[in-house]
Amino acid sequence: MKKKTSKLLEQAQSLVTTVTGTDITKTQRADVMKQVRSIYRQIKEIDPTIHKILNDDDNHKTTD
């Protein structure tokens, strides 16, 4: 469980890093953040405690 959660967190962080601090359109950023939210939903199923921590830090949520 820990390994899978760690791997998913690494994927999410990698995606967020690709859209941070670069010239990227809002649409591309929104698409990447959708992928991140999808990963976070997978984490929720595996480890609800980690998901709560991620949800409290709501940087993955997009607002237009």
Biopython code that builds the backbone (N, CA, C, O; Angstrom):
import numpy as np
from Bio.PDB.StructureBuilder import StructureBuilder

atoms = [
    (1, "MET", "N", (0.824, -1.181, 0.000)),
    (1, "MET", "CA", (0.000, 0.000, 0.000)),
    (1, "MET", "C", (0.873, 1.251, 0.000)),
    (1, "MET", "O", (0.616, 2.181, -0.765)),
    (2, "LYS", "N", (1.884, 1.286, 0.833)),
    (2, "LYS", "CA", (2.753, 2.443, 0.923)),
    (2, "LYS", "C", (3.494, 2.700, -0.390)),
    (2, "LYS", "O", (3.615, 3.843, -0.832)),
    (3, "LYS", "N", (3.986, 1.626, -1.007)),
    (3, "LYS", "CA", (4.722, 1.769, -2.266)),
    (3, "LYS", "C", (3.826, 2.327, -3.360)),
    (3, "LYS", "O", (4.228, 3.214, -4.112)),
    (4, "LYS", "N", (2.608, 1.800, -3.445)),
    (4, "LYS", "CA", (1.677, 2.255, -4.475)),
    (4, "LYS", "C", (1.317, 3.716, -4.267)),
    (4, "LYS", "O", (1.283, 4.487, -5.226)),
    (5, "THR", "N", (1.047, 4.106, -3.025)),
    (5, "THR", "CA", (0.722, 5.493, -2.717)),
    (5, "THR", "C", (1.897, 6.396, -3.054)),
    (5, "THR", "O", (1.709, 7.465, -3.634)),
    (6, "SER", "N", (3.090, 5.983, -2.702)),
    (6, "SER", "CA", (4.286, 6.778, -2.994)),
    (6, "SER", "C", (4.472, 6.961, -4.497)),
    (6, "SER", "O", (4.810, 8.049, -4.963)),
    (7, "LYS", "N", (4.252, 5.900, -5.239)),
    (7, "LYS", "CA", (4.397, 5.975, -6.690)),
    (7, "LYS", "C", (3.370, 6.940, -7.284)),
    (7, "LYS", "O", (3.701, 7.732, -8.166)),
    (8, "LEU", "N", (2.139, 6.877, -6.807)),
    (8, "LEU", "CA", (1.103, 7.784, -7.300)),
    (8, "LEU", "C", (1.422, 9.239, -6.939)),
    (8, "LEU", "O", (1.208, 10.147, -7.743)),
    (9, "LEU", "N", (1.930, 9.447, -5.737)),
    (9, "LEU", "CA", (2.315, 10.799, -5.328)),
    (9, "LEU", "C", (3.452, 11.332, -6.202)),
    (9, "LEU", "O", (3.463, 12.511, -6.555)),
    (10, "GLU", "N", (4.388, 10.482, -6.543)),
    (10, "GLU", "CA", (5.482, 10.886, -7.434)),
    (10, "GLU", "C", (4.941, 11.284, -8.800)),
    (10, "GLU", "O", (5.379, 12.279, -9.375)),
    (11, "GLN", "N", (3.993, 10.514, -9.321)),
    (11, "GLN", "CA", (3.392, 10.836, -10.613)),
    (11, "GLN", "C", (2.683, 12.183, -10.559)),
    (11, "GLN", "O", (2.832, 13.011, -11.458)),
    (12, "ALA", "N", (1.916, 12.393, -9.504)),
    (12, "ALA", "CA", (1.184, 13.646, -9.361)),
    (12, "ALA", "C", (2.150, 14.825, -9.266)),
    (12, "ALA", "O", (1.939, 15.857, -9.903)),
    (13, "GLN", "N", (3.201, 14.672, -8.477)),
    (13, "GLN", "CA", (4.178, 15.750, -8.324)),
    (13, "GLN", "C", (4.874, 16.040, -9.645)),
    (13, "GLN", "O", (5.116, 17.200, -9.978)),
    (14, "SER", "N", (5.191, 15.014, -10.384)),
    (14, "SER", "CA", (5.828, 15.192, -11.681)),
    (14, "SER", "C", (4.923, 15.982, -12.623)),
    (14, "SER", "O", (5.382, 16.880, -13.328)),
    (15, "LEU", "N", (3.652, 15.645, -12.630)),
    (15, "LEU", "CA", (2.703, 16.365, -13.483)),
    (15, "LEU", "C", (2.588, 17.827, -13.074)),
    (15, "LEU", "O", (2.592, 18.713, -13.929)),
    (16, "VAL", "N", (2.488, 18.080, -11.793)),
    (16, "VAL", "CA", (2.367, 19.457, -11.309)),
    (16, "VAL", "C", (3.627, 20.240, -11.665)),
    (16, "VAL", "O", (3.544, 21.413, -12.031)),
    (17, "THR", "N", (4.769, 19.614, -11.563)),
    (17, "THR", "CA", (6.033, 20.279, -11.885)),
    (17, "THR", "C", (6.083, 20.681, -13.355)),
    (17, "THR", "O", (6.648, 21.721, -13.694)),
    (18, "THR", "N", (5.500, 19.873, -14.222)),
    (18, "THR", "CA", (5.541, 20.183, -15.654)),
    (18, "THR", "C", (4.736, 21.427, -16.002)),
    (18, "THR", "O", (5.017, 22.071, -17.013)),
    (19, "VAL", "N", (3.748, 21.778, -15.196)),
    (19, "VAL", "CA", (2.912, 22.942, -15.512)),
    (19, "VAL", "C", (3.198, 24.137, -14.611)),
    (19, "VAL", "O", (2.517, 25.158, -14.698)),
    (20, "THR", "N", (4.178, 24.016, -13.767)),
    (20, "THR", "CA", (4.505, 25.094, -12.848)),
    (20, "THR", "C", (5.679, 25.894, -13.388)),
    (20, "THR", "O", (6.734, 25.339, -13.696)),
    (21, "GLY", "N", (5.491, 27.178, -13.498)),
    (21, "GLY", "CA", (6.578, 28.059, -13.886)),
    (21, "GLY", "C", (6.957, 28.010, -15.344)),
    (21, "GLY", "O", (8.055, 28.435, -15.705)),
    (22, "THR", "N", (6.086, 27.505, -16.195)),
    (22, "THR", "CA", (6.379, 27.461, -17.620)),
    (22, "THR", "C", (5.276, 28.183, -18.384)),
    (22, "THR", "O", (4.192, 28.429, -17.855)),
    (23, "ASP", "N", (5.567, 28.512, -19.616)),
    (23, "ASP", "CA", (4.554, 29.109, -20.473)),
    (23, "ASP", "C", (3.645, 28.008, -20.975)),
    (23, "ASP", "O", (3.988, 27.262, -21.893)),
    (24, "ILE", "N", (2.492, 27.921, -20.363)),
    (24, "ILE", "CA", (1.533, 26.871, -20.693)),
    (24, "ILE", "C", (0.151, 27.499, -20.682)),
    (24, "ILE", "O", (-0.133, 28.387, -19.877)),
    (25, "THR", "N", (-0.694, 27.040, -21.567)),
    (25, "THR", "CA", (-2.034, 27.615, -21.639)),
    (25, "THR", "C", (-2.877, 27.148, -20.464)),
    (25, "THR", "O", (-2.574, 26.138, -19.828)),
    (26, "LYS", "N", (-3.925, 27.887, -20.187)),
    (26, "LYS", "CA", (-4.832, 27.514, -19.104)),
    (26, "LYS", "C", (-5.480, 26.167, -19.387)),
    (26, "LYS", "O", (-5.707, 25.376, -18.472)),
    (27, "THR", "N", (-5.774, 25.910, -20.642)),
    (27, "THR", "CA", (-6.400, 24.643, -21.021)),
    (27, "THR", "C", (-5.455, 23.475, -20.746)),
    (27, "THR", "O", (-5.871, 22.450, -20.205)),
    (28, "GLN", "N", (-4.197, 23.627, -21.113)),
    (28, "GLN", "CA", (-3.226, 22.562, -20.864)),
    (28, "GLN", "C", (-3.053, 22.344, -19.365)),
    (28, "GLN", "O", (-2.978, 21.207, -18.899)),
    (29, "ARG", "N", (-2.992, 23.443, -18.616)),
    (29, "ARG", "CA", (-2.846, 23.331, -17.162)),
    (29, "ARG", "C", (-4.053, 22.622, -16.563)),
    (29, "ARG", "O", (-3.901, 21.758, -15.700)),
    (30, "ALA", "N", (-5.254, 22.984, -17.018)),
    (30, "ALA", "CA", (-6.473, 22.358, -16.507)),
    (30, "ALA", "C", (-6.477, 20.857, -16.808)),
    (30, "ALA", "O", (-6.899, 20.055, -15.975)),
    (31, "ASP", "N", (-6.011, 20.483, -17.991)),
    (31, "ASP", "CA", (-5.955, 19.058, -18.349)),
    (31, "ASP", "C", (-5.007, 18.288, -17.433)),
    (31, "ASP", "O", (-5.318, 17.182, -16.991)),
    (32, "VAL", "N", (-3.866, 18.874, -17.158)),
    (32, "VAL", "CA", (-2.899, 18.219, -16.271)),
    (32, "VAL", "C", (-3.477, 18.111, -14.866)),
    (32, "VAL", "O", (-3.323, 17.082, -14.208)),
    (33, "MET", "N", (-4.133, 19.155, -14.410)),
    (33, "MET", "CA", (-4.693, 19.129, -13.057)),
    (33, "MET", "C", (-5.830, 18.105, -12.950)),
    (33, "MET", "O", (-6.057, 17.544, -11.878)),
    (34, "LYS", "N", (-6.538, 17.861, -14.045)),
    (34, "LYS", "CA", (-7.546, 16.794, -14.055)),
    (34, "LYS", "C", (-6.870, 15.446, -13.818)),
    (34, "LYS", "O", (-7.377, 14.602, -13.078)),
    (35, "GLN", "N", (-5.720, 15.260, -14.460)),
    (35, "GLN", "CA", (-4.971, 14.015, -14.273)),
    (35, "GLN", "C", (-4.519, 13.881, -12.817)),
    (35, "GLN", "O", (-4.564, 12.796, -12.237)),
    (36, "VAL", "N", (-4.087, 14.994, -12.245)),
    (36, "VAL", "CA", (-3.642, 14.978, -10.849)),
    (36, "VAL", "C", (-4.804, 14.620, -9.931)),
    (36, "VAL", "O", (-4.646, 13.809, -9.019)),
    (37, "ARG", "N", (-5.961, 15.213, -10.164)),
    (37, "ARG", "CA", (-7.125, 14.890, -9.339)),
    (37, "ARG", "C", (-7.506, 13.422, -9.479)),
    (37, "ARG", "O", (-7.938, 12.791, -8.514)),
    (38, "SER", "N", (-7.347, 12.885, -10.676)),
    (38, "SER", "CA", (-7.617, 11.464, -10.894)),
    (38, "SER", "C", (-6.666, 10.603, -10.062)),
    (38, "SER", "O", (-7.080, 9.610, -9.464)),
    (39, "ILE", "N", (-5.418, 10.984, -10.029)),
    (39, "ILE", "CA", (-4.436, 10.259, -9.216)),
    (39, "ILE", "C", (-4.815, 10.365, -7.748)),
    (39, "ILE", "O", (-4.734, 9.380, -7.014)),
    (40, "TYR", "N", (-5.227, 11.549, -7.314)),
    (40, "TYR", "CA", (-5.615, 11.738, -5.914)),
    (40, "TYR", "C", (-6.834, 10.880, -5.555)),
    (40, "TYR", "O", (-6.937, 10.393, -4.429)),
    (41, "ARG", "N", (-7.748, 10.694, -6.498)),
    (41, "ARG", "CA", (-8.896, 9.815, -6.240)),
    (41, "ARG", "C", (-8.433, 8.370, -6.061)),
    (41, "ARG", "O", (-8.981, 7.639, -5.236)),
    (42, "GLN", "N", (-7.436, 7.964, -6.825)),
    (42, "GLN", "CA", (-6.877, 6.621, -6.658)),
    (42, "GLN", "C", (-6.255, 6.482, -5.274)),
    (42, "GLN", "O", (-6.401, 5.454, -4.613)),
    (43, "ILE", "N", (-5.560, 7.529, -4.851)),
    (43, "ILE", "CA", (-4.944, 7.516, -3.518)),
    (43, "ILE", "C", (-6.022, 7.427, -2.448)),
    (43, "ILE", "O", (-5.835, 6.755, -1.433)),
    (44, "LYS", "N", (-7.150, 8.102, -2.667)),
    (44, "LYS", "CA", (-8.251, 8.076, -1.698)),
    (44, "LYS", "C", (-8.732, 6.652, -1.467)),
    (44, "LYS", "O", (-9.041, 6.273, -0.337)),
    (45, "GLU", "N", (-8.796, 5.868, -2.528)),
    (45, "GLU", "CA", (-9.238, 4.477, -2.407)),
    (45, "GLU", "C", (-8.210, 3.619, -1.655)),
    (45, "GLU", "O", (-8.574, 2.691, -0.932)),
    (46, "ILE", "N", (-6.939, 3.939, -1.835)),
    (46, "ILE", "CA", (-5.883, 3.152, -1.219)),
    (46, "ILE", "C", (-5.646, 3.571, 0.229)),
    (46, "ILE", "O", (-5.567, 2.732, 1.127)),
    (47, "ASP", "N", (-5.532, 4.892, 0.443)),
    (47, "ASP", "CA", (-5.166, 5.396, 1.767)),
    (47, "ASP", "C", (-5.908, 6.701, 2.065)),
    (47, "ASP", "O", (-5.415, 7.780, 1.739)),
    (48, "PRO", "N", (-7.081, 6.610, 2.678)),
    (48, "PRO", "CA", (-7.886, 7.813, 2.953)),
    (48, "PRO", "C", (-7.174, 8.849, 3.828)),
    (48, "PRO", "O", (-7.448, 10.043, 3.707)),
    (49, "THR", "N", (-6.278, 8.418, 4.694)),
    (49, "THR", "CA", (-5.552, 9.356, 5.551)),
    (49, "THR", "C", (-4.665, 10.284, 4.721)),
    (49, "THR", "O", (-4.658, 11.496, 4.934)),
    (50, "ILE", "N", (-3.932, 9.723, 3.795)),
    (50, "ILE", "CA", (-3.078, 10.526, 2.911)),
    (50, "ILE", "C", (-3.937, 11.439, 2.058)),
    (50, "ILE", "O", (-3.583, 12.597, 1.838)),
    (51, "HIS", "N", (-5.060, 10.932, 1.578)),
    (51, "HIS", "CA", (-5.947, 11.758, 0.762)),
    (51, "HIS", "C", (-6.440, 12.962, 1.549)),
    (51, "HIS", "O", (-6.529, 14.058, 0.996)),
    (52, "LYS", "N", (-6.758, 12.788, 2.809)),
    (52, "LYS", "CA", (-7.216, 13.909, 3.634)),
    (52, "LYS", "C", (-6.139, 14.982, 3.722)),
    (52, "LYS", "O", (-6.437, 16.173, 3.635)),
    (53, "ILE", "N", (-4.906, 14.569, 3.893)),
    (53, "ILE", "CA", (-3.800, 15.527, 3.945)),
    (53, "ILE", "C", (-3.685, 16.274, 2.620)),
    (53, "ILE", "O", (-3.506, 17.492, 2.604)),
    (54, "LEU", "N", (-3.788, 15.553, 1.520)),
    (54, "LEU", "CA", (-3.714, 16.177, 0.203)),
    (54, "LEU", "C", (-4.889, 17.124, -0.023)),
    (54, "LEU", "O", (-4.728, 18.199, -0.600)),
    (55, "ASN", "N", (-6.048, 16.722, 0.428)),
    (55, "ASN", "CA", (-7.244, 17.521, 0.236)),
    (55, "ASN", "C", (-7.178, 18.812, 1.050)),
    (55, "ASN", "O", (-7.676, 19.848, 0.610)),
    (56, "ASP", "N", (-6.572, 18.757, 2.226)),
    (56, "ASP", "CA", (-6.401, 19.958, 3.046)),
    (56, "ASP", "C", (-5.499, 20.967, 2.351)),
    (56, "ASP", "O", (-5.702, 22.175, 2.468)),
    (57, "ASP", "N", (-4.506, 20.471, 1.629)),
    (57, "ASP", "CA", (-3.631, 21.330, 0.826)),
    (57, "ASP", "C", (-4.219, 21.329, -0.579)),
    (57, "ASP", "O", (-3.851, 20.501, -1.412)),
    (58, "ASP", "N", (-5.123, 22.249, -0.836)),
    (58, "ASP", "CA", (-5.958, 22.182, -2.035)),
    (58, "ASP", "C", (-5.335, 22.778, -3.280)),
    (58, "ASP", "O", (-6.061, 23.315, -4.116)),
    (59, "ASN", "N", (-4.027, 22.708, -3.441)),
    (59, "ASN", "CA", (-3.368, 23.238, -4.630)),
    (59, "ASN", "C", (-3.765, 22.481, -5.897)),
    (59, "ASN", "O", (-3.618, 23.016, -6.995)),
    (60, "HIS", "N", (-4.252, 21.276, -5.775)),
    (60, "HIS", "CA", (-4.619, 20.484, -6.944)),
    (60, "HIS", "C", (-5.994, 20.868, -7.489)),
    (60, "HIS", "O", (-6.379, 20.446, -8.580)),
    (61, "LYS", "N", (-6.727, 21.670, -6.722)),
    (61, "LYS", "CA", (-8.052, 22.073, -7.159)),
    (61, "LYS", "C", (-7.931, 23.266, -8.088)),
    (61, "LYS", "O", (-7.166, 24.192, -7.819)),
    (62, "THR", "N", (-8.675, 23.250, -9.168)),
    (62, "THR", "CA", (-8.594, 24.347, -10.118)),
    (62, "THR", "C", (-9.841, 25.208, -10.027)),
    (62, "THR", "O", (-10.952, 24.713, -9.836)),
    (63, "THR", "N", (-9.634, 26.479, -10.165)),
    (63, "THR", "CA", (-10.747, 27.416, -10.234)),
    (63, "THR", "C", (-10.513, 28.327, -11.406)),
    (63, "THR", "O", (-9.387, 28.762, -11.648)),
    (64, "ASP", "N", (-11.551, 28.616, -12.127)),
    (64, "ASP", "CA", (-11.425, 29.506, -13.297)),
    (64, "ASP", "C", (-11.973, 30.864, -12.988)),
    (64, "ASP", "O", (-11.955, 31.747, -13.845)),
]
sb = StructureBuilder()
sb.init_structure("model")
sb.init_model(0)
sb.init_chain("A")
sb.init_seg("    ")
for serial, (resi, resn, name, xyz) in enumerate(atoms, 1):
    if name == "N":
        sb.init_residue(resn, " ", resi, " ")
    sb.init_atom(name, np.array(xyz, "f"), 0.0, 1.0, " ", f" {name:<3s}", serial, name[0])
structure = sb.get_structure()
